[in-house]
């Protein structure tokens, strides 16, 4: 059973090996994801058996009631190469109507470069900007919806990240955080842990040429707050109506909530 000190550490934020504080943790994450950006999309689809596309589409459908408002302003945080931003854009009805573009934000320039290239090739109505999720360059109450897919886990401070999301959301605006989670019981839980800790790092490291990044992944999931723990953090940060949707035998979880 985790000790109180371990629980506090788990709820604080990511800590790549060797990082002594939040600043170093953020720097290590930025450097790590910058290195794997060229193979990021290929490995995401390969290692998830392309289910990552399904999870993003489900996330977009969860927020159709917001996405189909002509005036809705949407921010995809820790956007990586833009796949969730594009899924949100595709979910909008009648794209001929003028709408504010989905904004994708990330602090890894290599990821943003690929997102912009993909947007240009596919004519997506999304724009991408460099931004630190812990210090967002947007005014208070700017957005109707803020999402994040498999990036929130990498923040150096979960509490600060949630407070920034709450700050930039309009009252009544909503948040969706899609993340990996460790299944707690059952045969599939054991298979997931074996794949995540033994198979995925080897394949990811071999193809990307960066064993450190794909060794970091299973550890970051193990240290990430459980769904009840993250729900509690969201409530503390000023959100209400927190809901959990669990997919893939509990290994992928969508947390959604409304800013009070």
PEPEDA-V672595 format. One record per backbone hydrogen bond with DSSP energy under -0.5 kcal/mol. CO is the residue of the C=O (numbers start at 1). NH is the residue of the N-H. If there is no record, write none. Layout:
# PEPEDA-V672595
co & nh
CO & NH
CO & NH
This chain:
# PEPEDA-V672595
co & nh
3 & 7
4 & 8
5 & 9
6 & 10
7 & 11
8 & 12
9 & 12
9 & 13
12 & 158
12 & 159
16 & 19
21 & 25
22 & 26
23 & 27
24 & 28
25 & 29
26 & 30
27 & 31
28 & 32
29 & 33
30 & 34
31 & 35
32 & 36
33 & 37
36 & 39
36 & 40
37 & 40
39 & 43
40 & 44
41 & 45
42 & 46
43 & 47
44 & 48
45 & 50
46 & 49
48 & 51
50 & 53
50 & 54
51 & 55
52 & 56
53 & 57
54 & 58
55 & 59
56 & 60
57 & 61
58 & 62
59 & 63
60 & 63
61 & 64
63 & 66
63 & 67
64 & 68
66 & 69
68 & 70
69 & 72
70 & 100
72 & 74
73 & 144
73 & 145
74 & 103
75 & 77
75 & 147
76 & 79
76 & 105
77 & 149
79 & 82
82 & 86
83 & 87
84 & 88
85 & 89
86 & 90
87 & 91
89 & 92
94 & 97
102 & 104
102 & 127
103 & 76
104 & 129
105 & 78
105 & 79
106 & 131
107 & 109
108 & 111
108 & 112
109 & 113
110 & 114
111 & 115
112 & 116
113 & 117
114 & 118
115 & 119
116 & 120
117 & 121
118 & 122
119 & 123
119 & 124
124 & 126
125 & 102
127 & 104
129 & 106
131 & 133
132 & 135
135 & 132
139 & 142
143 & 170
144 & 174
145 & 75
146 & 176
147 & 77
148 & 150
148 & 178
151 & 154
152 & 155
155 & 14
157 & 161
158 & 162
159 & 163
160 & 164
161 & 165
162 & 166
163 & 167
164 & 168
165 & 169
167 & 141
168 & 142
168 & 143
170 & 173
173 & 259
174 & 146
175 & 257
176 & 148
176 & 178
177 & 179
177 & 255
178 & 150
179 & 253
181 & 183
186 & 190
187 & 191
188 & 192
189 & 193
190 & 194
191 & 195
192 & 196
193 & 197
194 & 198
194 & 199
195 & 199
195 & 200
199 & 203
200 & 204
201 & 205
202 & 206
203 & 207
204 & 208
205 & 209
210 & 214
211 & 215
212 & 216
213 & 217
214 & 218
215 & 219
216 & 220
217 & 221
218 & 222
219 & 223
220 & 224
221 & 224
226 & 230
227 & 231
228 & 232
229 & 233
230 & 234
231 & 235
232 & 236
233 & 237
234 & 239
235 & 238
238 & 260
240 & 258
243 & 256
245 & 254
247 & 250
247 & 251
247 & 252
248 & 251
251 & 181
252 & 247
253 & 179
253 & 255
254 & 245
254 & 256
255 & 177
256 & 243
257 & 175
258 & 240
259 & 172
